[in-house]
Amino acid sequence: MKILNIAIQGVPGSFHHQVALTKFGEETEILSFNTFEPVAKSVANGDADFAVMAIENSIAGAIFPNYELLDRYELTIRDEYYLPIAHQLMALPGQTLRDIKEVRSHPMALLQCKAFFAEHPDIELKEDIDTAAVAKQISSENWEGIGAIASTIAADIYGLEILAKDIQTVKSNFTRFFILQKQKESLDYVPNKASIKVTLKNEKGVLAKLLTLMSENNLDLSKIQSVPVIHKPWEYSFFIDTVFENHEVFKSTMEDIQNNFGEVKIFGEYISRK
Ligand SMILES: O=C(O)C(=O)C[C@]1(C(=O)O)C=C[C@@H](O)C=C1
């Protein structure tokens, strides 16, 4: 059997790595990148069979640039995954919280731990590539005085000690990830959720009409987000997630929207995992 190449942002112990292992198992080739752009590119150019990409977090909100990447690289959403996220503050063994002058982590992780650091104003915060990469560097460079925010798995892999447990602002914290693919293959499942982009005609009341149509056709709106159209200042598209019972009704509603309200792009039809 062909070994799948899975593109992620991050190193072993990162949250993306955990999702990749859970969804695809150990028998895969993980292609690790420092940022999201080459992750999207590697799926688009065929180097990776799939990508795992975080899209939103229950505390910190949407990762806007990733919507733009899926759009620009014409990627298809095949699945979603909700990972519970617990952040641990960690450092070299023997260090105490008082020794820590600086903490580095992924910007989304720092946002999720804002309340903890508001209580520790002397600690300087710095954005870095990903949670586990900092843990790895502290360990390999033997950095004293610097802490990482990462998972318990990262602390184990890189031999760091946890100084403060579960420091995310809300204990129940989730990040939603997309599993992305290049081709729009025919579906071997019946989807009940879709992510779409609608660029509406600039007419009065058109958004209200769109929402009414969706509601009348039993398309439950689970998320709506306006995103700027970059080539047309002050115009916006709407990224919408919708959950439905009848796939045929979903498809005919999309045709209706396309014919009457504006342009529709379907990013993916998949099974809701919430
Ligand atoms: O830094 C990591 O470990 C990641 O996998 C990135 C990431 C993100 O992009 O949001 C994933 C989950 C958490 O929300 C924090 C960081």
Ligand as a Chemical Component Dictionary entry (heavy atoms), coordinates in Angstrom:
data_LIG
# 
_chem_comp.id                   LIG 
_chem_comp.type                 NON-POLYMER 
_chem_comp.pdbx_formal_charge   0 
_chem_comp.three_letter_code    LIG 
# 
loop_
_chem_comp_atom.comp_id 
_chem_comp_atom.atom_id 
_chem_comp_atom.alt_atom_id 
_chem_comp_atom.type_symbol 
_chem_comp_atom.charge 
_chem_comp_atom.model_Cartn_x 
_chem_comp_atom.model_Cartn_y 
_chem_comp_atom.model_Cartn_z 
_chem_comp_atom.pdbx_ordinal 
LIG O1  O1  O 0 1.785  25.029 17.507 1  
LIG C1  C1  C 0 1.189  23.963 17.386 2  
LIG O2  O2  O 0 1.413  22.976 18.083 3  
LIG C2  C2  C 0 0.141  23.845 16.345 4  
LIG O3  O3  O 0 -0.179 22.747 15.932 5  
LIG C3  C3  C 0 -0.530 25.110 15.845 6  
LIG C4  C4  C 0 -1.806 25.491 16.598 7  
LIG C5  C5  C 0 -2.641 26.508 15.707 8  
LIG O4  O4  O 0 -2.307 26.742 14.557 9  
LIG O5  O5  O 0 -3.659 26.982 16.234 10 
LIG C6  C6  C 0 -2.693 24.325 16.773 11 
LIG C7  C7  C 0 -3.507 24.208 17.848 12 
LIG C8  C8  C 0 -3.510 25.203 18.945 13 
LIG O6  O6  O 0 -4.620 26.032 18.697 14 
LIG C9  C9  C 0 -2.302 26.048 18.947 15 
LIG C10 C10 C 0 -1.460 26.127 17.869 16 
# 
loop_
_chem_comp_bond.comp_id 
_chem_comp_bond.atom_id_1 
_chem_comp_bond.atom_id_2 
_chem_comp_bond.value_order 
_chem_comp_bond.pdbx_ordinal 
LIG O1 C1  DOUB 1  
LIG C1 O2  SING 2  
LIG C1 C2  SING 3  
LIG C2 O3  DOUB 4  
LIG C2 C3  SING 5  
LIG C3 C4  SING 6  
LIG C4 C5  SING 7  
LIG C4 C6  SING 8  
LIG C4 C10 SING 9  
LIG C5 O4  DOUB 10 
LIG C5 O5  SING 11 
LIG C6 C7  DOUB 12 
LIG C7 C8  SING 13 
LIG C8 O6  SING 14 
LIG C8 C9  SING 15 
LIG C9 C10 DOUB 16 
# 
